[in-house]
Amino acid sequence: MLSLLNKKWCLAEPSAETVSRLESGLHLPTAVAVLLVNRGVTSLESAREFLEADFSHLHDPFLMMDMRKAVERVIQALDKKEAITVFCDYDVDGVTSAAFLTHFFRDLNCPVEAYLPERQLEGYGLNPDAVRKIRERGAGLMITADCGITGVKEVALANEIGLDVIITDHHQVGEEGLPPAIAVLNPHRADCEYPYRFLCGVGLAFKLAIAVRNGLYSAGWPKERLPNLKRHLDLFALGTIADVAPLTGENHILTLHGLKILSTTSKPGLVALKETAGIVGNVSARSVGFSLGPRLNAAGRLGKADKGLHLLTSTNLKEAKVLARELEQINKERKEIQEETVAEAESLFHRQIDMEKDRVIVLASEIFHPGVIGIAASRLVDKYNRPTVLIALEAGQGKGSGRSIPRFNLFKAFTHCSGHLIQFGGHAYAAGLSIKEDQVDVFRNTMNEVGHRYLTEEDLIPEVQVDTVLGLEEIDRSFHSRMALLEPFGAENPIPCFLSREVKFREVKFIGKKKNHVRFRVQQGKGQIEGVGFGFADLFESVDPATDLFDIAYELNLNTWNGREKLEIRLLDIRLCEKSFAV
């Protein structure tokens, strides 16, 4: 049975024996034990480690291939007082990685600069002109941050002109193999046996920094001269969440502690960024994902990422506030451009896409802005539940960005279409491409051939992944505090989704400027709780909430307003329960 939003609900079915073992062994509510099992945490030992989230559970950085070589070269640079340049990517992960290493080397009184390529002129990753420029400026060592794994030719050039290179990158190794660098730190390289493979760029920066710190201690440096790396975990949390890295294992531990640091950070750039975003008090993963991250990303999308880097490395609050205000303006500009791109995509969709025939949405336009097409593609995926590729056209060339749904591997689909593409890259859910304009139509046709081959009609029905059934009378502050032990929520550790059956809605009110949201009280036997449904007004006008019985899918939220905290639910979906059909 589909919901009133035409979605199917998929209720998890964890092993009852495993749930019971965690429930009794850790004295957890059944529902919280279910949440752990649903996230792949199935043993008592792994569950304790997950809930403790202690630094002692981090892996030895020297388990990573080439780490000792990297540490030896960095210590050599420190001993000789060589200038170090950090070369980074222009997304949030890139600039936080560079900022992390910049702060670390500053703490060691090492001369350090960060180099960020100009997106429009230099493109992504290492380039020969930048390598030459960095060497001409006097650097003896270049460390890449969140990039460089495919820079084989550029690293060879660096070797020729006397610039040593250490690569830190979490992207896949290219067909040409590893760059000829002093060290290549990447848990995805085939010969690397590091136990946790999901660190993003800022995670690798942290691992390099902690290994260097350990190396310096072993070399006889007194503890008081060694940097306190915990105070830079605010940057780790920011980069990891913004990069949508899995919040499992080491990422879970470091992000949890990083959010605590971010909540009280004294870094001028982060203080100013939080102020312009209106964030006070504790910083949540949602605040990073929907507020802080987009403001930094906006700069990179519009070719002004250096402002974000300067903000995060600033040591002057007055300067930082100026930069934060400039980022705020850039973000507003990004939103306007994004809405123009989405509007153009919607217009083309209604003219060109046949929902009966097209399994994949491919749209191209000169109006699309290349910096926001990924976000716009996500909007169409959310609305139409089909893989979507948007291509920004300019001077006969196209730059595309795609987003996908669970049953369709976008990167593999691009592989099937490679004969029509200049180049492409990415992974299952998100990928990018470049293409000649005269190849767009045949690319669209081929993508839909692939779509019909791998996607069924059932696959195109959007799903709501439900963790467990919960009675409203089970919800209280104690239950919420136990559930919160699993935070921070994000990729691979999603916000829990609960199902309550046979509920009634009371005191329904339409809210918002356009009255398109609803507030309500929901009741089930002796249990009741207040809640909100964003964008649910039209749906509530089509049913009778006063008499019908409903099943609801929702998230549990602790709402803080004017210093007061209140538990409420955030409605995700709704369906008439079977008793309503029988009446």
Helices and strands as residue ranges (DSSP letters): E 8-11, H 16-26, H 30-38, H 44-52, G 55-57, G 61-63, H 67-80, E 83-88, H 92-107, E 112-115, H 119-122, H 128-136, E 139-145, H 152-160, E 164-168, E 183-185, H 201-218, G 223-225, G 229-232, H 233-242, H 249-263, H 268-277, H 285-287, I 288-292, H 293-301, H 305-313, H 317-352, E 361-365, H 373-384, E 388-394, E 397-403, H 410-416, G 418-420, E 423-426, E 430-436, G 437-439, H 440-454, G 458-460, E 463-466, E 468-469, G 472-474, H 477-483, G 484-486, E 498-511, E 517-524, E 527-533, H 537-541, E 550-561, E 564-576, H 578-582
